[in-house]
């Protein structure tokens, strides 16, 4: 909830946020996050490549899903931007021609970093459960983990936690086997130096650039 005596954030606050930050309204409070860092973006993009053909396009799998990168979701009074989200086509046959989607997804995926993990777990997970999201994946590109969560009685069950370069079947996309190694294959080891314009390199265990 917004702090006592504090005016709840509005969508105008989201529109007025700096372009280089991700703006969300969670429980009445405006949350600004840096744009995703390199490992975060690499894992997100690759996961989209993996799930897209079998589920979004239906070319190598059962189809039946609409999958979107960073959609803006308006869930009651909350404005949320998951890294990936998916809707079963029987619920959302086509993407609406507007800037945001008001229908809760069937699946959401959050890529964890030091700057976002606490918010993703403590604020977004309860919000997703309240909105009726059935499945959530939490991916840590540096720790190389995938947590698979399923909604149950207003909270979350941990269905599985996968680590490293393993092949898994993870609901709701368990119709295919996913090789998790491809999610991390483009990410340099933490000892490699790097510079970035969004999240600090230290967020991912990198040393700041010279």
C-alpha positions in Angstrom: 0.0 0.0 0.0 1.1 3.6 -0.5 2.6 5.1 2.7 0.1 6.7 5.1 -0.7 10.2 4.1 1.1 9.8 0.8 -0.8 10.3 -2.4 -1.0 7.0 -4.5 1.0 7.1 -7.7 -0.9 7.6 -10.9 -0.4 6.5 -14.5 0.8 10.1 -15.2 3.8 9.3 -12.9 4.6 6.3 -15.2 4.4 8.5 -18.3 6.6 11.2 -16.7 9.3 8.7 -15.6 12.8 9.0 -17.2 12.9 7.0 -20.5 16.0 5.1 -19.4 14.1 3.5 -16.5 11.3 1.0 -16.2 8.3 2.6 -14.3 5.8 0.4 -12.4 3.1 1.1 -9.8 3.1 -1.6 -7.2 0.5 -1.3 -4.4 0.1 2.4 -5.0 3.8 3.2 -5.1 5.9 4.2 -8.1 8.9 1.9 -8.6 11.7 2.9 -11.0 14.2 0.3 -12.1 17.2 0.6 -14.4 16.9 -0.9 -17.8 18.0 -4.6 -17.9 21.7 -5.3 -17.9 23.5 -7.5 -20.4 23.1 -10.9 -18.7 19.5 -10.1 -17.9 18.7 -9.0 -21.5 20.6 -12.0 -23.0 18.7 -14.6 -20.9 15.3 -12.9 -21.6 15.9 -12.7 -25.3 17.1 -16.3 -25.5 14.1 -17.6 -23.5 11.8 -15.8 -25.9 13.6 -17.4 -28.9 13.2 -20.9 -27.2 9.5 -20.5 -26.4 8.4 -18.6 -29.4 8.5 -21.2 -32.2 6.7 -24.0 -30.3 4.2 -22.0 -28.4 3.7 -18.5 -30.0 4.1 -19.6 -33.6 3.2 -23.3 -33.2 5.8 -24.3 -35.8 7.7 -26.7 -33.7 5.2 -27.4 -30.9 1.6 -27.2 -29.9 1.1 -23.4 -30.2 -1.8 -21.9 -28.3 0.0 -19.0 -26.7 0.7 -15.3 -27.2 4.1 -14.4 -25.7 5.3 -10.8 -25.3 8.6 -9.1 -24.2 8.1 -6.5 -21.4 4.4 -5.9 -21.9 2.9 -3.1 -19.8 0.1 -4.7 -17.7 -2.6 -2.7 -16.0 -3.9 -5.1 -13.2 -6.5 -3.2 -11.3 -4.6 -0.2 -9.9 -1.2 -1.7 -10.5 1.1 -1.2 -13.5 3.5 -4.0 -14.0 6.2 -4.7 -16.6 7.3 -8.4 -16.5 10.3 -9.4 -18.5 8.2 -11.9 -20.4 4.5 -12.8 -20.2 2.2 -15.2 -21.9 -1.5 -15.6 -22.5 -3.4 -18.7 -23.7 -5.0 -17.8 -26.9 -8.4 -19.0 -25.8 -8.3 -16.1 -23.3 -6.4 -13.5 -25.5 -6.9 -14.4 -29.2 -5.0 -11.3 -30.4 -2.9 -8.5 -28.8 -5.1 -5.4 -28.3 -4.3 -2.3 -30.3 -3.4 -0.1 -27.3 -0.3 0.7 -25.2 -1.1 -1.7 -22.4 -3.0 -4.9 -21.6 -5.5 -5.1 -18.8 -5.9 -8.9 -18.8 -3.7 -10.8 -16.4 -1.3 -13.2 -18.2 -1.4 -16.9 -17.6 2.4 -16.9 -17.2 4.9 -14.3 -16.2 8.7 -14.4 -16.1 11.0 -12.2 -14.1 14.7 -12.1 -14.6 16.3 -11.5 -11.2 19.2 -9.1 -10.4 20.4 -7.5 -7.2 18.4 -4.4 -7.9 15.1 -6.1 -8.7 15.0 -9.5 -6.8 13.5 -8.1 -3.6 10.8 -6.3 -5.4 10.1 -9.2 -7.7 9.6 -11.5 -4.8 8.1 -9.4 -2.1 5.9 -7.1 -4.2 5.3 -8.6 -7.6 4.6 -12.2 -6.6 1.7 -11.3 -4.3 0.4 -8.9 -7.0 0.5 -11.6 -9.6 -1.3 -14.1 -7.3 -4.0 -11.5 -6.5 -4.5 -10.8 -10.2 -5.0 -14.5 -11.0 -1.7 -15.3 -12.8 -1.3 -19.1 -12.7 2.4 -19.6 -13.4 5.6 -17.5 -12.7 9.2 -18.3 -13.6 12.0 -16.6 -11.7 15.3 -16.7 -13.6 18.7 -15.7 -12.3 21.1 -15.5 -15.2 24.2 -15.2 -13.0 23.3 -18.0 -10.6 22.0 -19.9 -13.5 18.7 -20.9 -11.8 15.1 -21.3 -12.9 12.4 -21.4 -10.2 9.0 -22.6 -11.4 6.1 -21.4 -9.3 2.4 -22.3 -9.5 -0.4 -20.3 -7.9 -2.3 -22.1 -5.1 -4.9 -20.6 -2.8 -3.7 -17.0 -3.2 0.0 -17.9 -2.7 2.7 -19.7 -4.6 3.9 -23.3 -4.7 7.5 -23.9 -5.7 7.1 -26.6 -8.3 10.8 -27.0 -9.1 14.2 -25.2 -8.9 16.6 -26.0 -11.7 20.3 -25.1 -11.7 23.0 -25.0 -14.3 23.2 -26.6 -17.7 20.3 -29.1 -17.4 17.4 -30.1 -19.7 14.0 -29.6 -18.1 10.3 -29.7 -18.7 8.8 -26.7 -16.8 5.1 -26.0 -16.6 3.1 -24.5 -18.3 5.5 -25.2 -21.2 6.3 -28.8 -20.3 5.2 -30.0 -23.8 8.8 -29.5 -24.8 12.2 -30.0 -23.2 14.2 -26.9 -22.6 18.0 -26.9 -22.5 18.8 -24.3 -19.9 22.4 -24.0 -21.0 21.3 -21.9 -24.0 20.0 -19.2 -21.6 23.5 -18.6 -20.2 25.6 -19.5 -23.3 26.0 -15.9 -24.4 26.8 -14.5 -21.0 30.5 -13.8 -20.1 31.8 -15.1 -16.7 31.5 -12.6 -13.8 35.3 -12.0 -13.8 35.1 -10.3 -17.2 35.1 -6.5 -17.1 32.2 -4.6 -18.7 30.6 -1.2 -18.9 27.0 -0.5 -19.1 24.5 2.4 -19.4 21.8 0.9 -17.3 22.3 -1.3 -14.2 25.7 -1.0 -12.6 28.1 -3.8 -13.5 28.3 -4.6 -9.9 24.7 -5.7 -10.0 25.9 -8.8 -11.9 29.2 -9.3 -10.1 31.2 -7.5 -12.8 33.8 -4.9 -11.9 32.9 -1.4 -13.1 34.6 -0.4 -16.3 37.7 1.7 -16.2 
